[in-house]
């Protein structure tokens, strides 16, 4: 099949923001091509839990929650440390928060179902809406809607260059099957290529060389959109701000529970009807299964005495020093670490208020949950030799690590490690979860140059177009991805044709 290479709108990236931009542009009459470098659509949105945080929503009204933009704008500033929050683009974030409820209605109009609203302190009101059955439902719904509207998608199509014509960005060059192919955009190019959590070069350049070895939670988030924008003269901001590094257990082998759930069709719709009516304990159990897959172990584990060892069974850092701890993990063999708990810690982390990981005020995961739901990263035995053998660690080195920790503790406040039974958690790595750096944009999502002037024909959404916003807390990045895509697609579709 021969493809016409001229479109009204080209979208670089097939995740949540890119598909939302494509759908919205197509809804407003534009011909659209979405180019995705991977074989499948989804991006980081597709592997997320799927929370969407917004205020003054229909779900809040049905639950009797009285909310306001002012309250949400204030609460959104309570998640990041003060030194990070001080760098937030407050005007842009407030504007975004005023638009999230409309986007949620737009998604519901495509057949998506949401459970909530759920609380997430320090939000004063419940604002977190969880898509049913999970984030891949966003991708399925948007992809289906784009196809119905006649929008086109190319996968295995890596955009490697922005093209200029007549003083504006007029198209892209993409690599398909080893060959370069040119596509032209009559109205505009929208960058929606995700963050740069897994770009050692960008991380080292902006955050510091010592962070180079830390991986991104999405191995395909290489900052391609940021680099394309920069090549066109766009201004980048807050490129040193990252969420993380933090410790997370490696993903389970094969497809996760969430990925096995239906994202569309009759069964997905049935789940959307049933989920809001599930008893609290059943919903909590479903979310607990997700959080043992994606959430990080709490720092309290180390404050209470758990130790970290590497593949050689060696203790390699002071566990209670965040950041230095994560940097140390990334420099171990295979970038792998294991967390060791003794009988005292296993008992302590078996019931409230001491949990290994949490979706705050929704579900909590304890030692038994990890043993039951993640046997690939949790193993318990009465002897040190048994847990060491299970993960292929040298038992003698592991014993020496315990002795080393106990020697340190003779003069400190932490109790001695031992006796067993022992719980070994891991493998775990240090990951960047998201990056907050992005292209500076205006409210039309047009990329701005270093003088604050619009770059004709170039737009940025999602993680590419954060424009200085700090979006810490669950559900804001997905809300921004889809909201920015929705509005950018509409705007670009309304532009006059700029190429013949």
C-alpha positions in Angstrom: 0.0 0.0 0.0 1.4 3.4 -1.0 0.9 6.1 1.7 0.4 9.8 0.9 3.2 11.6 2.7 1.4 14.9 3.1 -0.9 15.5 6.1 -2.5 18.4 7.9 -1.0 17.3 11.3 2.0 15.1 12.1 2.3 13.7 15.6 5.6 12.4 16.9 4.9 9.7 19.5 2.0 7.2 20.0 1.6 7.4 23.8 -1.3 9.1 25.7 -0.5 12.6 24.7 0.3 11.8 21.0 -2.9 9.7 20.5 -5.0 12.4 22.2 -3.5 15.0 19.9 -4.2 12.8 16.9 -7.8 12.1 17.9 -8.6 15.7 18.7 -7.1 17.0 15.4 -9.0 14.4 13.5 -12.2 15.3 15.3 -11.7 18.9 14.0 -11.4 17.8 10.4 -7.6 17.4 10.0 -5.8 14.6 8.3 -3.5 13.0 10.8 -0.5 10.8 10.9 0.9 9.5 14.2 4.5 8.2 14.0 5.6 5.8 16.8 9.2 4.4 17.0 8.2 1.2 18.7 6.2 -1.7 17.2 3.3 -1.0 19.5 1.5 2.2 20.7 1.3 3.2 24.3 4.4 4.9 25.5 4.8 5.5 29.3 1.0 6.0 29.6 0.5 2.4 28.5 2.6 1.0 31.3 1.2 3.3 34.1 -1.4 2.4 36.7 -3.7 5.0 35.0 -4.6 7.5 37.7 -6.1 10.8 36.5 -6.3 13.6 39.0 -8.7 16.5 38.4 -11.0 18.9 40.2 -14.7 19.7 39.9 -15.4 16.4 38.0 -18.7 14.7 37.4 -17.4 11.8 39.6 -16.8 14.2 42.5 -20.3 15.7 42.1 -21.9 12.3 42.2 -19.9 11.5 45.4 -21.0 14.8 47.0 -17.4 16.2 46.9 -17.4 20.0 46.8 -14.1 21.1 45.2 -12.5 24.2 43.7 -9.7 25.2 41.4 -8.2 27.3 44.1 -7.9 24.4 46.5 -6.5 22.1 43.9 -3.9 24.6 42.7 -2.8 25.1 46.3 -2.7 21.4 47.1 -0.7 20.5 44.0 2.1 22.6 45.4 2.4 20.4 48.5 3.9 17.3 46.8 7.4 18.4 45.8 10.1 19.6 48.1 10.1 23.4 48.6 13.2 23.9 46.5 11.6 22.1 43.6 8.2 23.6 44.0 9.8 27.1 43.9 10.7 26.4 40.2 7.1 25.5 39.2 5.4 27.5 36.5 2.4 28.4 38.7 0.4 30.2 36.1 0.6 27.3 33.6 -0.2 24.7 36.2 -3.2 26.5 37.4 -4.4 26.9 33.8 -4.0 23.2 33.2 -5.8 22.2 36.4 -8.8 24.3 35.3 -9.1 22.0 32.2 -8.8 18.5 33.5 -12.5 17.8 34.2 -13.4 18.6 30.6 -10.8 16.1 29.3 -12.2 13.5 31.7 -15.6 14.0 30.2 -14.1 13.7 26.7 -12.5 10.4 27.6 -15.8 9.1 29.2 -17.5 10.0 25.9 -15.2 7.4 24.2 -16.5 4.7 26.5 -13.8 4.8 29.2 -14.9 4.1 32.8 -13.4 5.5 36.0 -13.4 4.5 39.6 -13.3 7.2 42.2 -12.6 9.9 43.2 -10.0 8.6 45.6 -8.0 10.5 48.3 -4.4 11.2 47.9 -2.9 13.3 50.7 -1.9 16.1 50.9 -4.8 16.8 48.6 -7.6 17.9 50.8 -10.3 16.5 48.6 -10.5 13.2 46.7 -9.4 14.0 43.2 -7.8 10.8 41.9 -9.8 8.9 39.3 -8.6 5.4 38.3 -9.4 4.3 34.8 -10.8 0.7 34.6 -9.2 -1.7 34.2 -5.9 0.2 33.8 -3.9 2.7 31.7 -3.8 0.6 28.6 -7.5 1.4 28.3 -6.6 5.0 27.4 -4.5 3.7 24.5 -7.1 1.2 23.3 -9.9 3.8 23.4 -7.8 6.6 21.7 -6.5 4.2 19.1 -9.9 3.0 18.2 -11.3 6.5 18.0 -8.5 7.7 15.8 -9.1 4.8 13.4 -12.8 5.5 13.2 -12.0 9.1 12.3 -9.6 8.1 9.5 -6.4 9.0 11.3 -3.4 7.0 10.3 -0.6 5.4 12.5 2.8 4.3 11.5 4.7 2.1 14.0 8.4 1.2 13.8 8.8 4.8 12.5 11.5 6.7 14.4 11.5 10.4 13.7 15.1 11.5 13.4 14.8 15.1 12.0 12.5 18.1 11.9 12.3 19.7 8.4 12.0 23.4 7.8 10.5 25.2 4.8 9.7 28.9 4.4 10.8 29.8 7.9 8.7 27.2 9.7 8.7 23.5 10.7 7.1 21.8 7.8 7.6 18.1 8.4 9.8 15.3 9.6 12.2 12.7 8.4 11.6 9.2 9.8 13.5 6.0 9.6 11.3 3.1 8.3 12.8 -0.3 7.6 16.2 1.2 7.6 15.3 3.9 5.1 14.7 7.6 5.6 11.2 8.8 4.6 9.9 12.4 4.5 6.5 13.4 5.7 5.1 16.9 5.4 2.7 18.8 7.6 0.4 21.4 6.2 -0.6 22.8 9.6 1.9 21.7 12.2 4.1 19.0 13.8 3.2 18.0 17.4 6.0 16.6 19.5 4.6 13.9 21.9 7.6 11.6 22.4 7.7 11.2 26.2 10.4 12.0 28.7 14.1 11.4 29.0 14.3 9.2 32.1 16.4 6.6 30.1 18.7 8.9 28.4 22.1 8.8 30.1 23.4 11.6 28.0 20.6 14.0 28.7 20.5 13.1 32.4 24.3 13.6 32.7 24.2 16.8 30.8 21.6 18.5 32.8 21.5 16.7 36.2 25.1 15.6 36.6 27.5 12.9 35.6 27.0 10.9 38.8 23.4 10.2 37.8 24.4 8.7 34.4 24.0 5.1 35.4 20.5 5.3 36.7 17.9 3.9 34.4 14.4 5.1 33.5 11.3 3.1 34.5 10.4 3.1 30.7 13.5 1.9 28.8 12.3 3.6 25.7 12.1 7.1 27.1 15.2 8.6 25.5 14.3 12.2 25.2 13.9 12.2 21.4 11.3 14.9 21.4 13.3 17.2 23.6 16.3 16.8 21.3 14.2 17.4 18.2 12.8 20.6 19.7 16.2 21.8 20.7 17.5 21.2 17.2 14.8 23.6 16.0 15.8 26.3 18.5 13.3 25.6 21.2 13.9 26.7 24.8 14.1 23.9 27.4 13.5 24.4 31.1 13.8 22.5 34.4 15.8 19.8 32.7 17.5 18.9 35.9 14.3 18.1 37.8 13.5 14.4 38.0 11.1 12.3 40.1 13.6 9.9 41.6 15.9 8.2 41.6 14.0 5.8 43.7 14.2 2.1 44.4 11.7 -0.1 42.6 11.5 -3.9 42.1 12.1 -5.1 38.6 9.0 -5.7 36.6 7.6 -9.3 36.7 8.4 -11.6 33.8 5.8 -11.8 31.1 2.6 -9.7 31.0 1.4 -8.2 34.2 -2.0 -8.7 35.8 -3.0 -5.3 34.6 -1.9 -6.0 31.0 -4.0 -9.2 31.0 -7.2 -7.3 31.8 -9.4 -6.3 28.8 -9.0 -2.7 27.7 -12.0 -2.6 25.4 -15.1 -4.5 24.4 -18.1 -5.8 26.4 -16.0 -7.2 29.3 -14.2 -3.9 29.8 -17.5 -2.0 29.9 -18.9 -4.5 32.4 -15.8 -3.9 34.6 -16.4 -0.2 34.4 -19.9 -0.7 35.7 -19.0 -3.2 38.4 -15.8 -1.6 39.7 -17.4 1.5 41.4 -19.8 -0.9 43.2 -17.2 -3.3 44.5 -16.8 -3.6 48.2 -13.8 -1.7 49.5 -11.8 -4.8 50.4 -12.2 -6.2 46.9 -11.1 -3.0 45.2 -8.2 -2.7 47.7 -7.1 -6.2 46.7 -7.1 -5.3 43.0 -5.1 -2.2 43.6 -2.7 -4.0 46.0 -1.8 -6.3 43.1 -0.9 -3.3 41.0 1.1 -1.6 43.7 3.3 -4.6 44.4 4.2 -4.4 40.7 4.8 -0.7 40.3 5.3 1.1 43.7 8.5 1.6 45.5 9.5 0.2 48.9 9.1 2.7 51.7 12.2 4.5 53.1 11.0 3.4 56.5 12.2 -0.1 55.8 15.8 1.2 55.9 15.2 3.5 58.8 14.0 0.5 60.8 17.1 -1.6 60.0 16.7 -3.4 56.6 20.0 -3.6 54.7 20.9 -3.6 51.0 23.3 -6.1 49.4 24.4 -6.6 45.8 24.7 -9.7 43.7 27.8 -10.7 45.5 26.0 -10.6 48.9 28.0 -7.5 49.8 26.6 -4.5 51.7 27.7 -1.4 49.7 26.1 1.8 51.2 24.5 3.4 54.2 20.9 2.5 53.6 19.4 5.5 55.4 21.0 8.1 53.1 18.6 8.6 50.2 20.0 9.6 46.8 23.5 8.4 47.6 21.9 5.0 48.3 20.2 5.0 44.8 23.4 6.2 43.1 25.3 3.4 44.8 22.7 0.8 43.6 23.2 2.0 40.0 26.9 1.3 40.3 26.6 -2.3 41.5 27.0 -5.4 39.3 24.0 -5.4 36.9 22.7 -2.3 38.7 20.9 -4.8 41.0 20.3 -4.8 44.8 18.4 -6.9 47.3 16.7 -5.8 50.6 17.2 -8.1 53.6 14.8 -8.2 56.5 15.1 -10.3 59.7 12.3 -11.8 61.7 11.7 -8.6 63.7 11.3 -6.6 60.5 9.1 -9.2 58.8 6.7 -9.1 61.8 6.8 -5.3 61.9 6.0 -5.0 58.1 3.1 -7.4 58.3 0.4 -5.1 59.6 -0.7 -1.4 59.7 0.9 1.1 60.1 4.1 -0.5 58.8 3.8 -1.3 55.1 6.3 -2.1 52.4 4.6 -0.1 49.7 1.4 1.9 49.4 -1.2 3.6 47.2 -1.9 6.2 49.9 -5.3 5.8 51.7 -6.3 3.2 49.1 -4.3 0.1 49.6 -1.2 -1.1 51.5 1.1 -4.0 50.8 2.8 -6.0 53.5 5.4 -8.8 53.6 2.7 -11.5 53.0 1.4 -9.6 49.9 4.8 -9.6 48.3 5.3 -13.3 49.1 1.9 -14.1 47.6 1.8 -11.7 44.6 5.5 -11.2 43.7 7.3 -14.5 44.4 9.8 -13.4 41.7 11.0 -10.7 44.0 10.2 -12.1 47.5 11.5 -15.2 49.2 11.4 -16.2 52.9 13.3 -18.9 54.7 14.3 -19.8 58.2 18.0 -19.8 57.3 20.3 -17.3 55.7 21.8 -20.1 53.5 18.3 -20.9 52.1 17.5 -17.3 51.0 21.0 -16.8 49.6 20.7 -20.0 47.5 17.3 -19.0 46.2 18.7 -15.8 44.6 22.2 -17.2 43.9 24.0 -15.0 46.5 27.1 -16.2 48.3 25.9 -17.1 51.8 29.2 -16.4 53.4 29.3 -12.9 52.0 25.8 -12.3 53.1 26.7 -13.4 56.6 29.6 -11.0 56.6 27.3 -8.2 55.5 25.1 -8.8 58.5 28.1 -8.9 60.8 29.3 -5.6 59.4 25.9 -4.0 59.9 25.7 -5.3 63.5 29.2 -4.0 64.3 28.0 -0.5 63.2 24.9 -0.8 65.3 26.7 -1.4 68.6 27.1 2.4 68.9 23.8 3.4 67.2 20.1 3.2 67.9 19.2 0.4 65.4 18.7 -3.1 66.8 21.0 -6.0 65.8 20.0 -7.9 62.7 18.8 -11.5 63.3 17.6 -14.1 64.0 15.6 -15.4 61.1 13.3 -16.3 59.4 14.8 -14.0 56.7 12.9 -12.2 53.9 14.9 -11.3 50.8 13.3 -8.7 48.5 14.7 -8.2 45.0 16.1 -7.8 42.5 15.5 -4.1 42.7 17.0 -1.2 40.8 17.3 2.6 41.2 15.0 4.2 38.6 14.0 7.7 37.4 10.2 7.6 37.2 9.5 10.8 35.4 11.4 13.9 34.3 10.0 17.4 34.7 12.1 19.2 32.0 10.4 20.2 28.8 9.9 22.7 26.0 8.7 26.1 26.9 5.3 26.5 25.2 2.5 29.1 25.1 -1.2 28.3 25.7 -1.6 27.2 22.1 1.1 24.6 22.8 3.4 26.3 20.3 7.1 25.8 21.1 9.0 29.0 22.0 12.5 29.8 21.1 15.2 31.1 23.5 13.8 34.6 23.0 10.3 33.5 23.9 9.1 33.8 20.3 6.9 31.0 18.8 8.6 28.5 16.4 6.2 28.4 13.5 4.7 25.0 12.8 6.1 23.3 16.0 4.0 22.3 19.0 4.8 20.2 22.1 2.5 18.3 24.5 2.8 15.9 27.4 6.3 15.4 28.8 7.7 17.2 25.8 5.7 20.4 26.6 5.8 20.7 30.4 6.9 24.3 30.1 8.3 24.5 33.7 5.4 22.8 35.5 6.1 20.5 38.4 3.5 17.8 38.4 4.4 15.5 41.4 1.7 13.3 42.9 -0.3 10.6 41.2 -2.4 11.3 38.2 -1.2 14.7 37.1 1.2 13.6 34.3 -1.5 11.5 32.6 -4.1 14.3 33.1 -1.6 16.8 31.5 -0.7 14.3 28.7 -4.2 13.8 27.5 -5.4 17.4 28.2 -2.5 19.0 26.4 -3.0 16.5 23.5 -6.7 17.2 23.3 -6.2 21.0 23.2 -3.2 21.0 20.9 -4.8 18.8 18.4 -7.9 21.1 18.2 -5.7 24.2 17.9 -3.4 22.9 15.2 -6.3 21.6 13.2 -7.7 25.1 13.1 -4.5 26.6 11.5 -4.3 27.5 7.8 -2.4 25.3 5.5 1.3 26.5 5.3 2.6 24.3 2.5 1.3 23.7 -0.9 
